[in-house]
Amino acid sequence: MDIKNSLTYTLSNGVMEGTVNKIKMIKRSGYGYRNYGHLRCRILISTQLQQLNAEPVRPLYFCDEAAL
């Protein structure tokens, strides 16, 4: 069933995994931040820049299995 769903729906968690990886890299490189606010600002700026450069996502439409 999982294989059929993966071929039917083009969903992926790759974008979320990439964002989590970027946050982990920022945490590693910013070990000496004085407070949490600076770290939070850097993460927010980084993710917003990533969203600005992203390609438009095509809409996802779900349909009944009977129609397939």
DSSP file (Angstrom, degrees, kcal/mol; ACC not computed):
  #  RESIDUE AA STRUCTURE BP1 BP2  ACC     N-H-->O    O-->H-N    N-H-->O    O-->H-N    TCO  KAPPA ALPHA  PHI   PSI    X-CA   Y-CA   Z-CA
    1    1 A M     >        0   0    0      0, 0.0     4,-2.4     0, 0.0     5,-0.2   0.000 360.0 360.0 360.0 -38.3    0.0    0.0    0.0
    2    2 A D  H  >  +     0   0    0      1,-0.2     4,-2.3     2,-0.2     5,-0.2   0.890 360.0  49.7 -64.6 -38.3    2.9    2.4    0.8
    3    3 A I  H  > S+     0   0    0      2,-0.2     4,-1.6     1,-0.2    -1,-0.2   0.912 110.3  50.3 -67.1 -41.0    4.4    1.9   -2.6
    4    4 A K  H  > S+     0   0    0      1,-0.2     4,-1.8     2,-0.2    -2,-0.2   0.920 111.8  48.2 -62.0 -43.4    1.1    2.5   -4.3
    5    5 A N  H  X S+     0   0    0     -4,-2.4     4,-2.9     1,-0.2    -1,-0.2   0.886 108.1  54.3 -65.0 -38.2    0.6    5.7   -2.3
    6    6 A S  H  < S+     0   0    0     -4,-2.3    -1,-0.2     1,-0.2    -2,-0.2   0.829 113.1  43.0 -67.5 -29.1    4.1    6.9   -3.1
    7    7 A L  H  < S+     0   0    0     -4,-1.6    -1,-0.2    -5,-0.2    -2,-0.2   0.771 117.1  47.0 -83.5 -26.6    3.5    6.5   -6.8
    8    8 A T  H  < S+     0   0    0     -4,-1.8     2,-0.4    -5,-0.2    -2,-0.2   0.923 114.8  42.3 -79.5 -47.0    0.0    8.1   -6.6
    9    9 A Y     <  -     0   0    0     -4,-2.9     2,-0.8    -5,-0.2    -1,-0.2  -0.864  69.6-147.7-107.6 133.9    0.8   11.2   -4.5
   10   10 A T        +     0   0    0     -2,-0.4     2,-0.3    -3,-0.1    -4,-0.1  -0.344  47.7 141.6 -95.9  53.6    3.9   13.2   -5.2
   11   11 A L        +     0   0    0     -2,-0.8     2,-0.3    -5,-0.1    -2,-0.1  -0.704  22.9 175.3 -94.2 147.0    4.4   14.3   -1.5
   12   12 A S        -     0   0    0     -2,-0.3     3,-0.3     1,-0.0     4,-0.2  -0.995  33.5-151.6-149.2 146.4    7.8   14.5    0.0
   13   13 A N     >  +     0   0    0     -2,-0.3     4,-2.3     1,-0.2     5,-0.2   0.156  69.6 109.4-100.2  18.1    9.2   15.6    3.3
   14   14 A G  H  > S+     0   0    0      1,-0.2     4,-2.2     2,-0.2    -1,-0.2   0.853  73.9  53.8 -61.9 -37.4   12.5   16.6    1.7
   15   15 A V  H  > S+     0   0    0     -3,-0.3     4,-2.0     2,-0.2    -1,-0.2   0.924 110.8  46.0 -64.6 -43.9   11.8   20.4    2.2
   16   16 A M  H  > S+     0   0    0      1,-0.2     4,-2.5     2,-0.2    -2,-0.2   0.905 111.7  51.2 -66.7 -40.9   11.2   19.9    5.9
   17   17 A E  H  X S+     0   0    0     -4,-2.3     4,-2.2     1,-0.2    -1,-0.2   0.886 109.6  51.1 -63.5 -37.7   14.3   17.7    6.3
   18   18 A G  H  X S+     0   0    0     -4,-2.2     4,-2.2     2,-0.2    -1,-0.2   0.890 110.0  49.2 -65.1 -39.6   16.4   20.3    4.5
   19   19 A T  H  X S+     0   0    0     -4,-2.0     4,-2.2     2,-0.2    -2,-0.2   0.915 111.4  48.8 -65.6 -43.3   15.1   23.1    6.8
   20   20 A V  H  X S+     0   0    0     -4,-2.5     4,-2.2     1,-0.2    -2,-0.2   0.902 111.0  51.0 -63.5 -40.4   15.9   21.0    9.9
   21   21 A N  H  X S+     0   0    0     -4,-2.2     4,-2.1     2,-0.2    -1,-0.2   0.903 109.1  50.8 -63.0 -41.3   19.4   20.3    8.6
   22   22 A K  H  X S+     0   0    0     -4,-2.2     4,-2.2     1,-0.2    -2,-0.2   0.905 109.8  50.2 -63.0 -41.4   19.9   24.0    8.0
   23   23 A I  H  X S+     0   0    0     -4,-2.2     4,-2.4     1,-0.2    -2,-0.2   0.903 109.6  51.1 -63.6 -41.5   18.8   24.8   11.6
   24   24 A K  H  X S+     0   0    0     -4,-2.2     4,-2.2     1,-0.2    -1,-0.2   0.892 109.6  50.3 -63.1 -39.3   21.2   22.1   12.9
   25   25 A M  H  X S+     0   0    0     -4,-2.1     4,-2.4     2,-0.2    -1,-0.2   0.895 110.2  49.7 -66.1 -39.2   24.1   23.6   11.0
   26   26 A I  H  X S+     0   0    0     -4,-2.2     4,-2.0     2,-0.2    -2,-0.2   0.909 110.4  50.7 -65.1 -41.3   23.3   27.1   12.3
   27   27 A K  H  < S+     0   0    0     -4,-2.4    -2,-0.2     1,-0.2    -1,-0.2   0.911 111.8  47.8 -61.6 -42.1   23.2   25.8   15.8
   28   28 A R  H >< S+     0   0    0     -4,-2.2     3,-0.7     1,-0.2    -2,-0.2   0.914 115.6  43.1 -65.6 -43.2   26.6   24.1   15.3
   29   29 A S  H 3< S+     0   0    0     -4,-2.4     3,-0.3     1,-0.2    -1,-0.2   0.760 112.3  54.8 -75.9 -23.4   28.2   27.2   13.8
   30   30 A G  T ><  +     0   0    0     -4,-2.0     3,-1.5    -5,-0.2    -1,-0.2  -0.191  62.9 134.7-103.6  42.0   26.7   29.5   16.4
   31   31 A Y  T <  S+     0   0    0     -3,-0.7    -1,-0.2     1,-0.3    -2,-0.1   0.825  70.5  53.2 -59.3 -32.8   27.9   27.8   19.6
   32   32 A G  T 3  S+     0   0    0     -3,-0.3    -1,-0.3     2,-0.0    -2,-0.1   0.161  72.4 141.6 -94.6  19.8   28.9   31.1   21.1
   33   33 A Y    <   -     0   0    0     -3,-1.5     3,-0.1     1,-0.1    -3,-0.0  -0.340  49.6-139.4 -60.7 140.6   25.7   33.1   20.8
   34   34 A R  S    S+     0   0    0      1,-0.1     2,-0.3     2,-0.0    -1,-0.1   0.858  77.1   3.2 -72.3 -35.2   25.1   35.3   23.8
   35   35 A N  S  > S-     0   0    0      1,-0.1     4,-1.1    -3,-0.0     3,-0.5  -0.944  72.7-106.2-147.6 169.5   21.3   34.6   23.9
   36   36 A Y  H  > S+     0   0    0     -2,-0.3     4,-2.6     1,-0.2     5,-0.2   0.788 109.9  68.4 -67.3 -29.3   18.6   32.6   22.3
   37   37 A G  H  > S+     0   0    0      1,-0.2     4,-2.4     2,-0.2    -1,-0.2   0.885  98.8  49.1 -60.1 -41.3   17.2   35.7   20.5
   38   38 A H  H  > S+     0   0    0     -3,-0.5     4,-2.1     2,-0.2    -1,-0.2   0.910 112.3  48.0 -65.7 -42.0   20.2   36.0   18.2
   39   39 A L  H  X S+     0   0    0     -4,-1.1     4,-2.1     1,-0.2    -2,-0.2   0.918 111.7  50.3 -63.6 -42.9   20.0   32.4   17.3
   40   40 A R  H  X S+     0   0    0     -4,-2.6     4,-2.6     1,-0.2    -2,-0.2   0.907 109.6  50.7 -62.6 -43.3   16.3   32.6   16.6
   41   41 A C  H  X S+     0   0    0     -4,-2.4     4,-2.6     1,-0.2     5,-0.2   0.906 109.6  50.3 -62.1 -42.0   16.8   35.7   14.4
   42   42 A R  H  X S+     0   0    0     -4,-2.1     4,-2.1     1,-0.2    -1,-0.2   0.899 111.7  48.1 -64.8 -39.3   19.4   34.0   12.3
   43   43 A I  H  X S+     0   0    0     -4,-2.1     4,-2.4     2,-0.2     5,-0.2   0.926 112.6  48.5 -65.8 -44.5   17.2   30.9   11.8
   44   44 A L  H  X S+     0   0    0     -4,-2.6     4,-2.2     1,-0.2    -2,-0.2   0.909 112.4  47.9 -63.8 -42.5   14.2   33.0   10.8
   45   45 A I  H  X S+     0   0    0     -4,-2.6     4,-2.2     1,-0.2    -1,-0.2   0.916 112.1  50.6 -63.6 -42.5   16.3   35.1    8.4
   46   46 A S  H  X S+     0   0    0     -4,-2.1     4,-1.6    -5,-0.2    -2,-0.2   0.914 112.7  44.4 -63.0 -44.1   17.8   32.0    6.9
   47   47 A T  H  X S+     0   0    0     -4,-2.4     4,-1.8     2,-0.2    -1,-0.2   0.845 112.0  52.7 -72.8 -32.3   14.4   30.2    6.3
   48   48 A Q  H  X S+     0   0    0     -4,-2.2     4,-1.8    -5,-0.2    -1,-0.2   0.886 108.9  49.8 -70.0 -37.2   12.8   33.4    4.9
   49   49 A L  H  X S+     0   0    0     -4,-2.2     4,-1.6     1,-0.2    -2,-0.2   0.877 108.9  53.6 -65.3 -36.2   15.5   33.8    2.4
   50   50 A Q  H  < S+     0   0    0     -4,-1.6     4,-0.4     1,-0.2    -2,-0.2   0.886 108.4  49.5 -64.6 -38.4   15.1   30.2    1.5
   51   51 A Q  H >< S+     0   0    0     -4,-1.8     3,-0.7     1,-0.2    -1,-0.2   0.850 107.2  54.7 -70.1 -34.4   11.3   30.8    0.9
   52   52 A L  H 3< S+     0   0    0     -4,-1.8    -1,-0.2     1,-0.2    -2,-0.2   0.860 111.7  44.0 -66.8 -34.5   12.0   33.8   -1.3
   53   53 A N  T 3< S+     0   0    0     -4,-1.6    -1,-0.2    -5,-0.1    -2,-0.2   0.471  91.1 114.5 -89.1  -2.0   14.3   31.8   -3.6
   54   54 A A    <   -     0   0    0     -3,-0.7     3,-0.1    -4,-0.4    -3,-0.0  -0.359  69.0-117.1 -73.6 148.0   12.0   28.8   -3.8
   55   55 A E        -     0   0    0      1,-0.1    -1,-0.1    -2,-0.1    -2,-0.1  -0.505  43.8 -88.2 -76.7 151.7   10.3   27.8   -7.0
   56   56 A P        -     0   0    0      0, 0.0     2,-0.4     0, 0.0    -1,-0.1  -0.351  42.8-129.2 -62.5 140.6    6.5   27.9   -7.1
   57   57 A V        -     0   0    0     -3,-0.1     3,-0.1     1,-0.0    -3,-0.0  -0.754  17.4-123.1 -94.1 134.1    4.9   24.7   -5.9
   58   58 A R        -     0   0    0     -2,-0.4    -1,-0.0     1,-0.1     2,-0.0  -0.501  37.0-100.2 -74.0 146.6    2.3   23.1   -8.0
   59   59 A P        -     0   0    0      0, 0.0     2,-0.5     0, 0.0    -1,-0.1  -0.312  31.3-132.1 -67.2 149.8   -1.0   22.5   -6.3
   60   60 A L        -     0   0    0     -3,-0.1     2,-0.5   -51,-0.0   -51,-0.0  -0.909  20.0-167.2-107.4 124.7   -1.8   19.1   -5.0
   61   61 A Y        -     0   0    0     -2,-0.5     2,-0.4     2,-0.0     0, 0.0  -0.946   6.8-152.4-114.9 128.4   -5.2   17.6   -5.8
   62   62 A F        -     0   0    0     -2,-0.5     2,-0.3   -53,-0.0   -53,-0.0  -0.771  16.4-176.3 -96.0 143.2   -6.5   14.5   -4.0
   63   63 A C        -     0   0    0     -2,-0.4     2,-0.1     1,-0.0     5,-0.0  -0.894  32.7 -86.4-133.4 165.8   -9.0   12.3   -5.8
   64   64 A D    >>  -     0   0    0     -2,-0.3     3,-0.7     1,-0.1     4,-0.6  -0.364  30.3-126.2 -70.1 149.8  -11.0    9.2   -4.9
   65   65 A E  G >4 S+     0   0    0      1,-0.2     3,-0.8     2,-0.2    -1,-0.1   0.818 109.6  63.9 -65.2 -29.1   -9.3    5.8   -5.3
   66   66 A A  G 34 S+     0   0    0      1,-0.2    -1,-0.2     2,-0.2    -2,-0.0   0.816  97.8  55.7 -64.1 -29.6  -12.3    4.8   -7.5
   67   67 A A  G <4        0   0    0     -3,-0.7    -1,-0.2     1,-0.3    -2,-0.2   0.711 360.0 360.0 -76.5 -19.4  -11.4    7.4  -10.0
   68   68 A L    <<        0   0    0     -3,-0.8    -1,-0.3    -4,-0.6    -2,-0.2   0.490 360.0 360.0 -77.9 360.0   -7.9    6.0  -10.4
